[in-house]
């Protein structure tokens, strides 16, 4: 995950491993926590729609009923 601060002072978190998934926050911590939630939702959506999970996450993603 990469963090950067934009010109308005908002922190943006994203990862090249999850294209299209990003989050923002007032500080680094908030952006990180929001990105974790966004990444979880993104991975769940991939599973639900039958799209492949990126290889880097395959061993770390646990399915629950």
PDBQT receptor file of N, H, CA, C and O in Angstrom, charges set to zero:
ATOM      1  N   UNK A   1       0.840  -1.163   0.000  1.00  0.00    +0.000 N 
ATOM      2  CA  UNK A   1       0.000   0.000   0.000  1.00  0.00    +0.000 C 
ATOM      3  C   UNK A   1       0.890   1.232   0.000  1.00  0.00    +0.000 C 
ATOM      4  O   UNK A   1       1.928   1.275   0.660  1.00  0.00    +0.000 OA
ATOM      5  N   UNK A   2       0.457   2.228  -0.755  1.00  0.00    +0.000 N 
ATOM      6  H   UNK A   2      -0.386   2.193  -1.292  1.00  0.00    +0.000 HD
ATOM      7  CA  UNK A   2       1.169   3.499  -0.801  1.00  0.00    +0.000 C 
ATOM      8  C   UNK A   2       0.272   4.592  -0.250  1.00  0.00    +0.000 C 
ATOM      9  O   UNK A   2      -0.932   4.622  -0.506  1.00  0.00    +0.000 OA
ATOM     10  N   UNK A   3       0.876   5.478   0.501  1.00  0.00    +0.000 N 
ATOM     11  H   UNK A   3       1.854   5.454   0.708  1.00  0.00    +0.000 HD
ATOM     12  CA  UNK A   3       0.166   6.627   1.046  1.00  0.00    +0.000 C 
ATOM     13  C   UNK A   3       0.773   7.897   0.474  1.00  0.00    +0.000 C 
ATOM     14  O   UNK A   3       1.990   8.011   0.329  1.00  0.00    +0.000 OA
ATOM     15  N   UNK A   4      -0.089   8.843   0.154  1.00  0.00    +0.000 N 
ATOM     16  H   UNK A   4      -1.077   8.750   0.272  1.00  0.00    +0.000 HD
ATOM     17  CA  UNK A   4       0.400  10.158  -0.258  1.00  0.00    +0.000 C 
ATOM     18  C   UNK A   4      -0.595  11.211   0.186  1.00  0.00    +0.000 C 
ATOM     19  O   UNK A   4      -1.778  10.927   0.377  1.00  0.00    +0.000 OA
ATOM     20  N   UNK A   5      -0.110  12.412   0.345  1.00  0.00    +0.000 N 
ATOM     21  H   UNK A   5       0.851  12.642   0.190  1.00  0.00    +0.000 HD
ATOM     22  CA  UNK A   5      -0.968  13.517   0.752  1.00  0.00    +0.000 C 
ATOM     23  C   UNK A   5      -1.215  14.399  -0.463  1.00  0.00    +0.000 C 
ATOM     24  O   UNK A   5      -0.268  14.809  -1.134  1.00  0.00    +0.000 OA
ATOM     25  N   UNK A   6      -2.474  14.691  -0.750  1.00  0.00    +0.000 N 
ATOM     26  H   UNK A   6      -3.243  14.358  -0.204  1.00  0.00    +0.000 HD
ATOM     27  CA  UNK A   6      -2.761  15.543  -1.901  1.00  0.00    +0.000 C 
ATOM     28  C   UNK A   6      -2.623  17.016  -1.546  1.00  0.00    +0.000 C 
ATOM     29  O   UNK A   6      -2.301  17.368  -0.411  1.00  0.00    +0.000 OA
ATOM     30  N   UNK A   7      -2.866  17.854  -2.515  1.00  0.00    +0.000 N 
ATOM     31  H   UNK A   7      -3.128  17.568  -3.437  1.00  0.00    +0.000 HD
ATOM     32  CA  UNK A   7      -2.662  19.297  -2.324  1.00  0.00    +0.000 C 
ATOM     33  C   UNK A   7      -3.610  19.917  -1.301  1.00  0.00    +0.000 C 
ATOM     34  O   UNK A   7      -3.341  21.007  -0.796  1.00  0.00    +0.000 OA
ATOM     35  N   UNK A   8      -4.712  19.242  -0.990  1.00  0.00    +0.000 N 
ATOM     36  H   UNK A   8      -4.930  18.356  -1.401  1.00  0.00    +0.000 HD
ATOM     37  CA  UNK A   8      -5.667  19.731   0.013  1.00  0.00    +0.000 C 
ATOM     38  C   UNK A   8      -5.380  19.188   1.403  1.00  0.00    +0.000 C 
ATOM     39  O   UNK A   8      -6.103  19.499   2.349  1.00  0.00    +0.000 OA
ATOM     40  N   UNK A   9      -4.327  18.374   1.540  1.00  0.00    +0.000 N 
ATOM     41  H   UNK A   9      -3.740  18.122   0.771  1.00  0.00    +0.000 HD
ATOM     42  CA  UNK A   9      -3.968  17.821   2.834  1.00  0.00    +0.000 C 
ATOM     43  C   UNK A   9      -4.617  16.484   3.148  1.00  0.00    +0.000 C 
ATOM     44  O   UNK A   9      -4.394  15.923   4.221  1.00  0.00    +0.000 OA
ATOM     45  N   UNK A  10      -5.419  15.969   2.224  1.00  0.00    +0.000 N 
ATOM     46  H   UNK A  10      -5.600  16.425   1.352  1.00  0.00    +0.000 HD
ATOM     47  CA  UNK A  10      -6.083  14.684   2.417  1.00  0.00    +0.000 C 
ATOM     48  C   UNK A  10      -5.092  13.564   2.094  1.00  0.00    +0.000 C 
ATOM     49  O   UNK A  10      -4.361  13.638   1.106  1.00  0.00    +0.000 OA
ATOM     50  N   UNK A  11      -5.077  12.526   2.938  1.00  0.00    +0.000 N 
ATOM     51  H   UNK A  11      -5.671  12.467   3.740  1.00  0.00    +0.000 HD
ATOM     52  CA  UNK A  11      -4.201  11.376   2.703  1.00  0.00    +0.000 C 
ATOM     53  C   UNK A  11      -4.933  10.355   1.856  1.00  0.00    +0.000 C 
ATOM     54  O   UNK A  11      -6.103  10.061   2.101  1.00  0.00    +0.000 OA
ATOM     55  N   UNK A  12      -4.245   9.812   0.854  1.00  0.00    +0.000 N 
ATOM     56  H   UNK A  12      -3.295  10.051   0.655  1.00  0.00    +0.000 HD
ATOM     57  CA  UNK A  12      -4.817   8.834  -0.061  1.00  0.00    +0.000 C 
ATOM     58  C   UNK A  12      -3.993   7.555   0.023  1.00  0.00    +0.000 C 
ATOM     59  O   UNK A  12      -2.764   7.581  -0.040  1.00  0.00    +0.000 OA
ATOM     60  N   UNK A  13      -4.698   6.440   0.167  1.00  0.00    +0.000 N 
ATOM     61  H   UNK A  13      -5.697   6.419   0.218  1.00  0.00    +0.000 HD
ATOM     62  CA  UNK A  13      -4.052   5.122   0.242  1.00  0.00    +0.000 C 
ATOM     63  C   UNK A  13      -4.528   4.286  -0.935  1.00  0.00    +0.000 C 
ATOM     64  O   UNK A  13      -5.721   4.244  -1.238  1.00  0.00    +0.000 OA
ATOM     65  N   UNK A  14      -3.580   3.617  -1.601  1.00  0.00    +0.000 N 
ATOM     66  H   UNK A  14      -2.611   3.651  -1.355  1.00  0.00    +0.000 HD
ATOM     67  CA  UNK A  14      -3.931   2.708  -2.684  1.00  0.00    +0.000 C 
ATOM     68  C   UNK A  14      -2.824   1.684  -2.857  1.00  0.00    +0.000 C 
ATOM     69  O   UNK A  14      -1.736   1.822  -2.298  1.00  0.00    +0.000 OA
ATOM     70  N   UNK A  15      -3.115   0.663  -3.634  1.00  0.00    +0.000 N 
ATOM     71  H   UNK A  15      -3.998   0.551  -4.088  1.00  0.00    +0.000 HD
ATOM     72  CA  UNK A  15      -2.147  -0.405  -3.860  1.00  0.00    +0.000 C 
ATOM     73  C   UNK A  15      -2.178  -0.826  -5.321  1.00  0.00    +0.000 C 
ATOM     74  O   UNK A  15      -3.249  -0.971  -5.911  1.00  0.00    +0.000 OA
ATOM     75  N   UNK A  16      -1.021  -1.016  -5.890  1.00  0.00    +0.000 N 
ATOM     76  H   UNK A  16      -0.152  -0.897  -5.410  1.00  0.00    +0.000 HD
ATOM     77  CA  UNK A  16      -0.936  -1.499  -7.267  1.00  0.00    +0.000 C 
ATOM     78  C   UNK A  16      -1.497  -2.918  -7.371  1.00  0.00    +0.000 C 
ATOM     79  O   UNK A  16      -1.874  -3.353  -8.459  1.00  0.00    +0.000 OA
ATOM     80  N   UNK A  17      -1.556  -3.636  -6.262  1.00  0.00    +0.000 N 
ATOM     81  H   UNK A  17      -1.250  -3.283  -5.378  1.00  0.00    +0.000 HD
ATOM     82  CA  UNK A  17      -2.068  -5.016  -6.251  1.00  0.00    +0.000 C 
ATOM     83  C   UNK A  17      -3.581  -5.070  -6.381  1.00  0.00    +0.000 C 
ATOM     84  O   UNK A  17      -4.135  -6.107  -6.746  1.00  0.00    +0.000 OA
ATOM     85  N   UNK A  18      -4.264  -3.950  -6.084  1.00  0.00    +0.000 N 
ATOM     86  H   UNK A  18      -3.814  -3.107  -5.788  1.00  0.00    +0.000 HD
ATOM     87  CA  UNK A  18      -5.722  -3.893  -6.203  1.00  0.00    +0.000 C 
ATOM     88  C   UNK A  18      -6.109  -2.665  -7.029  1.00  0.00    +0.000 C 
ATOM     89  O   UNK A  18      -6.573  -1.668  -6.476  1.00  0.00    +0.000 OA
ATOM     90  N   UNK A  19      -5.924  -2.732  -8.339  1.00  0.00    +0.000 N 
ATOM     91  H   UNK A  19      -5.548  -3.542  -8.789  1.00  0.00    +0.000 HD
ATOM     92  CA  UNK A  19      -6.263  -1.578  -9.173  1.00  0.00    +0.000 C 
ATOM     93  C   UNK A  19      -7.707  -1.141  -8.958  1.00  0.00    +0.000 C 
ATOM     94  O   UNK A  19      -8.614  -1.972  -8.900  1.00  0.00    +0.000 OA
ATOM     95  N   UNK A  20      -7.910   0.153  -8.841  1.00  0.00    +0.000 N 
ATOM     96  H   UNK A  20      -7.174   0.828  -8.888  1.00  0.00    +0.000 HD
ATOM     97  CA  UNK A  20      -9.245   0.700  -8.647  1.00  0.00    +0.000 C 
ATOM     98  C   UNK A  20      -9.690   0.778  -7.197  1.00  0.00    +0.000 C 
ATOM     99  O   UNK A  20     -10.743   1.345  -6.906  1.00  0.00    +0.000 OA
ATOM    100  N   UNK A  21      -8.924   0.229  -6.299  1.00  0.00    +0.000 N 
ATOM    101  H   UNK A  21      -8.068  -0.231  -6.535  1.00  0.00    +0.000 HD
ATOM    102  CA  UNK A  21      -9.260   0.260  -4.874  1.00  0.00    +0.000 C 
ATOM    103  C   UNK A  21      -8.404   1.316  -4.192  1.00  0.00    +0.000 C 
ATOM    104  O   UNK A  21      -7.175   1.268  -4.255  1.00  0.00    +0.000 OA
ATOM    105  N   UNK A  22      -9.057   2.266  -3.543  1.00  0.00    +0.000 N 
ATOM    106  H   UNK A  22     -10.055   2.305  -3.492  1.00  0.00    +0.000 HD
ATOM    107  CA  UNK A  22      -8.331   3.311  -2.832  1.00  0.00    +0.000 C 
ATOM    108  C   UNK A  22      -9.216   3.862  -1.721  1.00  0.00    +0.000 C 
ATOM    109  O   UNK A  22     -10.417   3.593  -1.679  1.00  0.00    +0.000 OA
ATOM    110  N   UNK A  23      -8.623   4.620  -0.838  1.00  0.00    +0.000 N 
ATOM    111  H   UNK A  23      -7.648   4.838  -0.872  1.00  0.00    +0.000 HD
ATOM    112  CA  UNK A  23      -9.357   5.236   0.267  1.00  0.00    +0.000 C 
ATOM    113  C   UNK A  23      -8.649   6.521   0.648  1.00  0.00    +0.000 C 
ATOM    114  O   UNK A  23      -7.495   6.742   0.280  1.00  0.00    +0.000 OA
ATOM    115  N   UNK A  24      -9.339   7.354   1.378  1.00  0.00    +0.000 N 
ATOM    116  H   UNK A  24     -10.276   7.174   1.678  1.00  0.00    +0.000 HD
ATOM    117  CA  UNK A  24      -8.727   8.603   1.840  1.00  0.00    +0.000 C 
ATOM    118  C   UNK A  24      -9.103   8.870   3.286  1.00  0.00    +0.000 C 
ATOM    119  O   UNK A  24     -10.075   8.321   3.805  1.00  0.00    +0.000 OA
ATOM    120  N   UNK A  25      -8.320   9.716   3.921  1.00  0.00    +0.000 N 
ATOM    121  H   UNK A  25      -7.531  10.162   3.500  1.00  0.00    +0.000 HD
ATOM    122  CA  UNK A  25      -8.578  10.064   5.312  1.00  0.00    +0.000 C 
ATOM    123  C   UNK A  25      -7.920  11.375   5.680  1.00  0.00    +0.000 C 
ATOM    124  O   UNK A  25      -7.126  11.929   4.920  1.00  0.00    +0.000 OA
ATOM    125  N   UNK A  26      -8.266  11.861   6.863  1.00  0.00    +0.000 N 
ATOM    126  H   UNK A  26      -8.911  11.410   7.481  1.00  0.00    +0.000 HD
ATOM    127  CA  UNK A  26      -7.700  13.132   7.337  1.00  0.00    +0.000 C 
ATOM    128  C   UNK A  26      -6.238  13.002   7.730  1.00  0.00    +0.000 C 
ATOM    129  O   UNK A  26      -5.491  13.981   7.725  1.00  0.00    +0.000 OA
ATOM    130  N   UNK A  27      -5.831  11.758   8.076  1.00  0.00    +0.000 N 
ATOM    131  H   UNK A  27      -6.438  10.963   8.080  1.00  0.00    +0.000 HD
ATOM    132  CA  UNK A  27      -4.426  11.519   8.423  1.00  0.00    +0.000 C 
ATOM    133  C   UNK A  27      -4.038  10.133   7.903  1.00  0.00    +0.000 C 
ATOM    134  O   UNK A  27      -4.870   9.393   7.378  1.00  0.00    +0.000 OA
ATOM    135  N   UNK A  28      -2.751   9.801   8.063  1.00  0.00    +0.000 N 
ATOM    136  H   UNK A  28      -2.075  10.402   8.490  1.00  0.00    +0.000 HD
ATOM    137  CA  UNK A  28      -2.249   8.524   7.542  1.00  0.00    +0.000 C 
ATOM    138  C   UNK A  28      -2.988   7.332   8.145  1.00  0.00    +0.000 C 
ATOM    139  O   UNK A  28      -3.326   6.387   7.433  1.00  0.00    +0.000 OA
ATOM    140  N   UNK A  29      -3.236   7.373   9.443  1.00  0.00    +0.000 N 
ATOM    141  H   UNK A  29      -2.962   8.142  10.021  1.00  0.00    +0.000 HD
ATOM    142  CA  UNK A  29      -3.904   6.275  10.127  1.00  0.00    +0.000 C 
ATOM    143  C   UNK A  29      -5.320   6.050   9.621  1.00  0.00    +0.000 C 
ATOM    144  O   UNK A  29      -5.724   4.915   9.368  1.00  0.00    +0.000 OA
ATOM    145  N   UNK A  30      -6.069   7.131   9.477  1.00  0.00    +0.000 N 
ATOM    146  H   UNK A  30      -5.740   8.053   9.683  1.00  0.00    +0.000 HD
ATOM    147  CA  UNK A  30      -7.436   7.006   8.988  1.00  0.00    +0.000 C 
ATOM    148  C   UNK A  30      -7.460   6.486   7.554  1.00  0.00    +0.000 C 
ATOM    149  O   UNK A  30      -8.292   5.643   7.219  1.00  0.00    +0.000 OA
ATOM    150  N   UNK A  31      -6.570   6.969   6.713  1.00  0.00    +0.000 N 
ATOM    151  H   UNK A  31      -5.894   7.654   6.985  1.00  0.00    +0.000 HD
ATOM    152  CA  UNK A  31      -6.503   6.493   5.331  1.00  0.00    +0.000 C 
ATOM    153  C   UNK A  31      -6.156   5.003   5.288  1.00  0.00    +0.000 C 
ATOM    154  O   UNK A  31      -6.715   4.253   4.488  1.00  0.00    +0.000 OA
ATOM    155  N   UNK A  32      -5.240   4.583   6.144  1.00  0.00    +0.000 N 
ATOM    156  H   UNK A  32      -4.786   5.192   6.795  1.00  0.00    +0.000 HD
ATOM    157  CA  UNK A  32      -4.846   3.175   6.199  1.00  0.00    +0.000 C 
ATOM    158  C   UNK A  32      -6.012   2.291   6.629  1.00  0.00    +0.000 C 
ATOM    159  O   UNK A  32      -6.278   1.264   6.004  1.00  0.00    +0.000 OA
ATOM    160  N   UNK A  33      -6.703   2.684   7.688  1.00  0.00    +0.000 N 
ATOM    161  H   UNK A  33      -6.487   3.518   8.196  1.00  0.00    +0.000 HD
ATOM    162  CA  UNK A  33      -7.853   1.896   8.165  1.00  0.00    +0.000 C 
ATOM    163  C   UNK A  33      -8.951   1.828   7.127  1.00  0.00    +0.000 C 
ATOM    164  O   UNK A  33      -9.553   0.775   6.918  1.00  0.00    +0.000 OA
ATOM    165  N   UNK A  34      -9.211   2.941   6.482  1.00  0.00    +0.000 N 
ATOM    166  H   UNK A  34      -8.722   3.797   6.652  1.00  0.00    +0.000 HD
ATOM    167  CA  UNK A  34     -10.250   2.954   5.446  1.00  0.00    +0.000 C 
ATOM    168  C   UNK A  34      -9.835   2.096   4.251  1.00  0.00    +0.000 C 
ATOM    169  O   UNK A  34     -10.672   1.441   3.629  1.00  0.00    +0.000 OA
ATOM    170  N   UNK A  35      -8.537   2.106   3.934  1.00  0.00    +0.000 N 
ATOM    171  H   UNK A  35      -7.857   2.639   4.439  1.00  0.00    +0.000 HD
ATOM    172  CA  UNK A  35      -8.079   1.273   2.821  1.00  0.00    +0.000 C 
ATOM    173  C   UNK A  35      -8.234  -0.207   3.169  1.00  0.00    +0.000 C 
ATOM    174  O   UNK A  35      -8.609  -1.002   2.308  1.00  0.00    +0.000 OA
ATOM    175  N   UNK A  36      -7.956  -0.581   4.390  1.00  0.00    +0.000 N 
ATOM    176  H   UNK A  36      -7.651   0.065   5.089  1.00  0.00    +0.000 HD
ATOM    177  CA  UNK A  36      -8.123  -1.977   4.791  1.00  0.00    +0.000 C 
ATOM    178  C   UNK A  36      -9.574  -2.414   4.603  1.00  0.00    +0.000 C 
ATOM    179  O   UNK A  36      -9.834  -3.507   4.100  1.00  0.00    +0.000 OA
ATOM    180  N   UNK A  37     -10.509  -1.572   5.001  1.00  0.00    +0.000 N 
ATOM    181  H   UNK A  37     -10.298  -0.684   5.410  1.00  0.00    +0.000 HD
ATOM    182  CA  UNK A  37     -11.929  -1.886   4.812  1.00  0.00    +0.000 C 
ATOM    183  C   UNK A  37     -12.278  -1.956   3.326  1.00  0.00    +0.000 C 
ATOM    184  O   UNK A  37     -13.005  -2.851   2.895  1.00  0.00    +0.000 OA
ATOM    185  N   UNK A  38     -11.758  -1.012   2.552  1.00  0.00    +0.000 N 
ATOM    186  H   UNK A  38     -11.167  -0.285   2.902  1.00  0.00    +0.000 HD
ATOM    187  CA  UNK A  38     -12.036  -0.985   1.109  1.00  0.00    +0.000 C 
ATOM    188  C   UNK A  38     -11.449  -2.206   0.419  1.00  0.00    +0.000 C 
ATOM    189  O   UNK A  38     -12.082  -2.783  -0.465  1.00  0.00    +0.000 OA
ATOM    190  N   UNK A  39     -10.244  -2.606   0.817  1.00  0.00    +0.000 N 
ATOM    191  H   UNK A  39      -9.730  -2.138   1.536  1.00  0.00    +0.000 HD
ATOM    192  CA  UNK A  39      -9.605  -3.778   0.209  1.00  0.00    +0.000 C 
ATOM    193  C   UNK A  39     -10.403  -5.040   0.510  1.00  0.00    +0.000 C 
ATOM    194  O   UNK A  39     -10.577  -5.886  -0.368  1.00  0.00    +0.000 OA
ATOM    195  N   UNK A  40     -10.883  -5.175   1.724  1.00  0.00    +0.000 N 
ATOM    196  H   UNK A  40     -10.741  -4.488   2.437  1.00  0.00    +0.000 HD
ATOM    197  CA  UNK A  40     -11.702  -6.337   2.090  1.00  0.00    +0.000 C 
ATOM    198  C   UNK A  40     -12.970  -6.379   1.234  1.00  0.00    +0.000 C 
ATOM    199  O   UNK A  40     -13.326  -7.426   0.694  1.00  0.00    +0.000 OA
ATOM    200  N   UNK A  41     -13.640  -5.246   1.115  1.00  0.00    +0.000 N 
ATOM    201  H   UNK A  41     -13.351  -4.395   1.553  1.00  0.00    +0.000 HD
ATOM    202  CA  UNK A  41     -14.856  -5.183   0.301  1.00  0.00    +0.000 C 
ATOM    203  C   UNK A  41     -14.549  -5.462  -1.167  1.00  0.00    +0.000 C 
ATOM    204  O   UNK A  41     -15.332  -6.119  -1.853  1.00  0.00    +0.000 OA
ATOM    205  N   UNK A  42     -13.430  -4.974  -1.642  1.00  0.00    +0.000 N 
ATOM    206  H   UNK A  42     -12.793  -4.440  -1.085  1.00  0.00    +0.000 HD
ATOM    207  CA  UNK A  42     -13.018  -5.190  -3.035  1.00  0.00    +0.000 C 
ATOM    208  C   UNK A  42     -12.781  -6.682  -3.302  1.00  0.00    +0.000 C 
ATOM    209  O   UNK A  42     -13.253  -7.221  -4.302  1.00  0.00    +0.000 OA
ATOM    210  N   UNK A  43     -12.054  -7.336  -2.409  1.00  0.00    +0.000 N 
ATOM    211  H   UNK A  43     -11.670  -6.899  -1.596  1.00  0.00    +0.000 HD
ATOM    212  CA  UNK A  43     -11.783  -8.766  -2.561  1.00  0.00    +0.000 C 
ATOM    213  C   UNK A  43     -13.068  -9.582  -2.473  1.00  0.00    +0.000 C 
ATOM    214  O   UNK A  43     -13.248 -10.535  -3.230  1.00  0.00    +0.000 OA
ATOM    215  N   UNK A  44     -13.953  -9.222  -1.567  1.00  0.00    +0.000 N 
ATOM    216  H   UNK A  44     -13.807  -8.448  -0.951  1.00  0.00    +0.000 HD
ATOM    217  CA  UNK A  44     -15.237  -9.921  -1.449  1.00  0.00    +0.000 C 
ATOM    218  C   UNK A  44     -16.056  -9.768  -2.728  1.00  0.00    +0.000 C 
ATOM    219  O   UNK A  44     -16.705 -10.717  -3.168  1.00  0.00    +0.000 OA
ATOM    220  N   UNK A  45     -16.029  -8.577  -3.326  1.00  0.00    +0.000 N 
ATOM    221  H   UNK A  45     -15.502  -7.806  -2.968  1.00  0.00    +0.000 HD
ATOM    222  CA  UNK A  45     -16.757  -8.346  -4.577  1.00  0.00    +0.000 C 
ATOM    223  C   UNK A  45     -16.172  -9.186  -5.712  1.00  0.00    +0.000 C 
ATOM    224  O   UNK A  45     -16.910  -9.715  -6.543  1.00  0.00    +0.000 OA
ATOM    225  N   UNK A  46     -14.862  -9.304  -5.742  1.00  0.00    +0.000 N 
ATOM    226  H   UNK A  46     -14.262  -8.875  -5.067  1.00  0.00    +0.000 HD
ATOM    227  CA  UNK A  46     -14.232 -10.151  -6.757  1.00  0.00    +0.000 C 
ATOM    228  C   UNK A  46     -14.725 -11.594  -6.625  1.00  0.00    +0.000 C 
ATOM    229  O   UNK A  46     -15.073 -12.234  -7.617  1.00  0.00    +0.000 OA
ATOM    230  N   UNK A  47     -14.749 -12.091  -5.398  1.00  0.00    +0.000 N 
ATOM    231  H   UNK A  47     -14.466 -11.571  -4.592  1.00  0.00    +0.000 HD
ATOM    232  CA  UNK A  47     -15.224 -13.460  -5.163  1.00  0.00    +0.000 C 
ATOM    233  C   UNK A  47     -16.683 -13.628  -5.574  1.00  0.00    +0.000 C 
ATOM    234  O   UNK A  47     -17.036 -14.589  -6.257  1.00  0.00    +0.000 OA
ATOM    235  N   UNK A  48     -17.520 -12.693  -5.157  1.00  0.00    +0.000 N 
ATOM    236  H   UNK A  48     -17.233 -11.913  -4.603  1.00  0.00    +0.000 HD
ATOM    237  CA  UNK A  48     -18.955 -12.791  -5.425  1.00  0.00    +0.000 C 
ATOM    238  C   UNK A  48     -19.274 -12.756  -6.905  1.00  0.00    +0.000 C 
ATOM    239  O   UNK A  48     -20.256 -13.352  -7.346  1.00  0.00    +0.000 OA
ATOM    240  N   UNK A  49     -18.455 -12.067  -7.669  1.00  0.00    +0.000 N 
ATOM    241  H   UNK A  49     -17.657 -11.583  -7.311  1.00  0.00    +0.000 HD
ATOM    242  CA  UNK A  49     -18.715 -11.950  -9.107  1.00  0.00    +0.000 C 
ATOM    243  C   UNK A  49     -17.921 -12.956  -9.936  1.00  0.00    +0.000 C 
ATOM    244  O   UNK A  49     -17.985 -12.947 -11.165  1.00  0.00    +0.000 OA
ATOM    245  N   UNK A  50     -17.171 -13.824  -9.254  1.00  0.00    +0.000 N 
ATOM    246  H   UNK A  50     -17.119 -13.831  -8.256  1.00  0.00    +0.000 HD
ATOM    247  CA  UNK A  50     -16.433 -14.862  -9.950  1.00  0.00    +0.000 C 
ATOM    248  C   UNK A  50     -15.156 -14.398 -10.632  1.00  0.00    +0.000 C 
ATOM    249  O   UNK A  50     -14.579 -15.128 -11.437  1.00  0.00    +0.000 OA
ATOM    250  N   UNK A  51     -14.716 -13.192 -10.314  1.00  0.00    +0.000 N 
ATOM    251  H   UNK A  51     -15.185 -12.599  -9.660  1.00  0.00    +0.000 HD
ATOM    252  CA  UNK A  51     -13.465 -12.705 -10.903  1.00  0.00    +0.000 C 
ATOM    253  C   UNK A  51     -12.294 -13.202 -10.067  1.00  0.00    +0.000 C 
ATOM    254  O   UNK A  51     -12.452 -13.471  -8.876  1.00  0.00    +0.000 OA
ATOM    255  N   UNK A  52     -11.134 -13.324 -10.676  1.00  0.00    +0.000 N 
ATOM    256  H   UNK A  52     -11.006 -13.105 -11.643  1.00  0.00    +0.000 HD
ATOM    257  CA  UNK A  52      -9.986 -13.887  -9.955  1.00  0.00    +0.000 C 
ATOM    258  C   UNK A  52      -9.444 -12.964  -8.863  1.00  0.00    +0.000 C 
ATOM    259  O   UNK A  52      -9.433 -11.740  -9.000  1.00  0.00    +0.000 OA
ATOM    260  N   UNK A  53      -8.999 -13.587  -7.785  1.00  0.00    +0.000 N 
ATOM    261  H   UNK A  53      -9.007 -14.581  -7.674  1.00  0.00    +0.000 HD
ATOM    262  CA  UNK A  53      -8.319 -12.873  -6.710  1.00  0.00    +0.000 C 
ATOM    263  C   UNK A  53      -6.870 -12.671  -7.162  1.00  0.00    +0.000 C 
ATOM    264  O   UNK A  53      -6.246 -13.619  -7.638  1.00  0.00    +0.000 OA
ATOM    265  N   UNK A  54      -6.322 -11.467  -7.027  1.00  0.00    +0.000 N 
ATOM    266  H   UNK A  54      -6.828 -10.697  -6.641  1.00  0.00    +0.000 HD
ATOM    267  CA  UNK A  54      -4.917 -11.258  -7.403  1.00  0.00    +0.000 C 
ATOM    268  C   UNK A  54      -4.010 -12.257  -6.677  1.00  0.00    +0.000 C 
ATOM    269  O   UNK A  54      -4.218 -12.536  -5.496  1.00  0.00    +0.000 OA
ATOM    270  N   UNK A  55      -3.008 -12.795  -7.377  1.00  0.00    +0.000 N 
ATOM    271  H   UNK A  55      -2.839 -12.569  -8.336  1.00  0.00    +0.000 HD
ATOM    272  CA  UNK A  55      -2.145 -13.840  -6.802  1.00  0.00    +0.000 C 
ATOM    273  C   UNK A  55      -1.570 -13.497  -5.429  1.00  0.00    +0.000 C 
ATOM    274  O   UNK A  55      -1.460 -14.383  -4.580  1.00  0.00    +0.000 OA
ATOM    275  N   UNK A  56      -1.209 -12.266  -5.192  1.00  0.00    +0.000 N 
ATOM    276  H   UNK A  56      -1.298 -11.547  -5.881  1.00  0.00    +0.000 HD
ATOM    277  CA  UNK A  56      -0.588 -11.884  -3.921  1.00  0.00    +0.000 C 
ATOM    278  C   UNK A  56      -1.533 -12.095  -2.733  1.00  0.00    +0.000 C 
ATOM    279  O   UNK A  56      -1.074 -12.224  -1.598  1.00  0.00    +0.000 OA
ATOM    280  N   UNK A  57      -2.842 -12.131  -2.982  1.00  0.00    +0.000 N 
ATOM    281  H   UNK A  57      -3.214 -12.026  -3.904  1.00  0.00    +0.000 HD
ATOM    282  CA  UNK A  57      -3.813 -12.284  -1.900  1.00  0.00    +0.000 C 
ATOM    283  C   UNK A  57      -4.351 -13.706  -1.757  1.00  0.00    +0.000 C 
ATOM    284  O   UNK A  57      -5.012 -14.008  -0.764  1.00  0.00    +0.000 OA
ATOM    285  N   UNK A  58      -4.090 -14.572  -2.706  1.00  0.00    +0.000 N 
ATOM    286  H   UNK A  58      -3.553 -14.327  -3.514  1.00  0.00    +0.000 HD
ATOM    287  CA  UNK A  58      -4.712 -15.902  -2.699  1.00  0.00    +0.000 C 
ATOM    288  C   UNK A  58      -4.428 -16.697  -1.438  1.00  0.00    +0.000 C 
ATOM    289  O   UNK A  58      -5.327 -17.370  -0.933  1.00  0.00    +0.000 OA
ATOM    290  N   UNK A  59      -3.224 -16.644  -0.914  1.00  0.00    +0.000 N 
ATOM    291  H   UNK A  59      -2.494 -16.097  -1.324  1.00  0.00    +0.000 HD
ATOM    292  CA  UNK A  59      -2.884 -17.402   0.298  1.00  0.00    +0.000 C 
ATOM    293  C   UNK A  59      -3.331 -16.698   1.573  1.00  0.00    +0.000 C 
ATOM    294  O   UNK A  59      -3.325 -17.307   2.642  1.00  0.00    +0.000 OA
ATOM    295  N   UNK A  60      -3.713 -15.444   1.483  1.00  0.00    +0.000 N 
ATOM    296  H   UNK A  60      -3.718 -14.949   0.614  1.00  0.00    +0.000 HD
ATOM    297  CA  UNK A  60      -4.033 -14.669   2.670  1.00  0.00    +0.000 C 
ATOM    298  C   UNK A  60      -5.534 -14.440   2.860  1.00  0.00    +0.000 C 
ATOM    299  O   UNK A  60      -5.959 -14.002   3.929  1.00  0.00    +0.000 OA
ATOM    300  N   UNK A  61      -6.322 -14.726   1.857  1.00  0.00    +0.000 N 
ATOM    301  H   UNK A  61      -5.977 -15.082   0.988  1.00  0.00    +0.000 HD
ATOM    302  CA  UNK A  61      -7.751 -14.450   1.883  1.00  0.00    +0.000 C 
ATOM    303  C   UNK A  61      -8.485 -15.694   2.345  1.00  0.00    +0.000 C 
ATOM    304  O   UNK A  61      -8.351 -16.748   1.723  1.00  0.00    +0.000 OA
ATOM    305  N   UNK A  62      -9.247 -15.603   3.403  1.00  0.00    +0.000 N 
ATOM    306  H   UNK A  62      -9.356 -14.747   3.908  1.00  0.00    +0.000 HD
ATOM    307  CA  UNK A  62      -9.943 -16.747   3.978  1.00  0.00    +0.000 C 
ATOM    308  C   UNK A  62     -11.445 -16.594   3.723  1.00  0.00    +0.000 C 
ATOM    309  O   UNK A  62     -12.040 -15.558   4.021  1.00  0.00    +0.000 OA
ATOM    310  N   UNK A  63     -12.037 -17.647   3.167  1.00  0.00    +0.000 N 
ATOM    311  H   UNK A  63     -11.554 -18.489   2.925  1.00  0.00    +0.000 HD
ATOM    312  CA  UNK A  63     -13.468 -17.641   2.932  1.00  0.00    +0.000 C 
ATOM    313  C   UNK A  63     -14.200 -18.008   4.203  1.00  0.00    +0.000 C 
ATOM    314  O   UNK A  63     -13.791 -18.924   4.916  1.00  0.00    +0.000 OA
ATOM    315  N   UNK A  64     -15.272 -17.305   4.493  1.00  0.00    +0.000 N 
ATOM    316  H   UNK A  64     -15.604 -16.560   3.914  1.00  0.00    +0.000 HD
ATOM    317  CA  UNK A  64     -16.103 -17.633   5.654  1.00  0.00    +0.000 C 
ATOM    318  C   UNK A  64     -17.539 -17.757   5.193  1.00  0.00    +0.000 C 
ATOM    319  O   UNK A  64     -17.945 -17.136   4.211  1.00  0.00    +0.000 OA
ATOM    320  N   UNK A  65     -18.302 -18.559   5.905  1.00  0.00    +0.000 N 
ATOM    321  H   UNK A  65     -17.973 -19.063   6.703  1.00  0.00    +0.000 HD
ATOM    322  CA  UNK A  65     -19.708 -18.759   5.539  1.00  0.00    +0.000 C 
ATOM    323  C   UNK A  65     -20.566 -17.697   6.172  1.00  0.00    +0.000 C 
ATOM    324  O   UNK A  65     -21.783 -17.692   5.983  1.00  0.00    +0.000 OA
TER     325      UNK A  65
